[in-house]
């Protein structure tokens, strides 16, 4: 999506601006210097700033009156075909009004912003309101071959009572209210050609350009929607297909309405990766979800493993977006136990032998790393954590702090600060992560609460 410039005149509007930024990561917030203190950028002259951003073809969202936007841009308005979207929003986000750029997507952007604030955009375009679509601003994979003038006249005819027949498949028109008729006065043609000889104000044509597939692998954090980064929220919002473990898909259900869902069991990582790659090769925008960070014991490695086995280059875009890992989430809830060198080890022997796990535990313990333990136990794996505890006790004092976190950021969250000696493996399951401190990790008490931290300086 094109970068959005949000202009605010006072600090009280920053909250609304941040709500937009949370949902559209390409947003930059510009604040009036003498009245704001937390904007991304500041300005002193509103009109000059508006004009500069307008000339740069940025989408402009003013959290201000429509009048000041209109007066600021009036001197440089000329070619409506080249105008970027300009939208006015009330301070609380309850009113969203597209002012300019109907041809370049202002109405569509206004509708998406209005959804953020659970309101309706004030769309004044007769064509958009009546037909529930815009013929002059199709989806990116459809290119209007007519001139804008022909398109405007075509739309005016439909508003006056003309009917239309569609030749070909235009997905963005499927749910429209266009006056369709098999015996029509006007025609819309979808073609794979970049030129048709008989275009006119009664015959519109769109070239269909097959979209290049996109495969995004994202981390959704520990389980709370508030722990998902704005970048990942945008990817979830714009994807066509969501691929993931059924439990993780349920965690993001509010963000993936109207998507095609491909859910599966937890142990089918490689099958999910193959499915996602196949869908992306078909030109779809596929999002593979992992809990925590996709690159830490997550789906990013599984997808790249399958790609590594494929014989040729794949013609789709690959994007890996980070999430907040479980170790970061747990650490933040108790202080800073990973404030110095640390490592992460999975106790699952599904994909590697126990001998390797034991070797790594001993090496990490001998090196005095803080150690985060993932996948510590399951219904069928109960002895590994007990063995790990005994190994660690060979290198660590029995009083070494241990943080135990269950169901992080989910219903039933439990966090315990204990010691290595008192750690009870019987209370641990697959929804648990542990952080075992180093020899320098400390527990302190402030205001009747315990905090755990590992000093940044490492002295003997």
Buried (B, 14 or more C-beta within 10 A) or exposed (E): EBBBBBBBBBBEBBBBBBBBBBBBBBBBBBBBEEBBEEBEEBBEEBBEBBBEBBEEBBBBBBBBEBEBBBEBBEEEEEEEEEBBBBBBBBBEBEBBBBBBBBBBBBBBBBBBBBBBBEBEBBBEBEBBEBBEBBBBBBBEBBEBBBEEEBBBBBBEBBEEEBBBBBEEEBEBBEEBEBBEEEEBBBBBBBBEEEEBEEBEBBBBBBBBEEBEBBBBBBBBBBBBBEBBBBBBBBBBBEBBBBBBBEBBBEBBEEBBEEBEEBBBEEEBBBBBBBBBBEBBBEBBBBBBBBBBBBBBBBBBBBBBEBBEEEEEEEEBEBEBBBBBBBBBBBBEBBBBBBBBEBBBBBBBBEEEEBEEBBEBBBEBBEEBBBBBBBBBBBEEBEEBBBBBBEBBBEBBEEEBBBBBBBBBBBEEBEEBBBBBEEBEBEBBEBBBBBBBBBEBBEBEEEEEEEBBBBEEEEEE
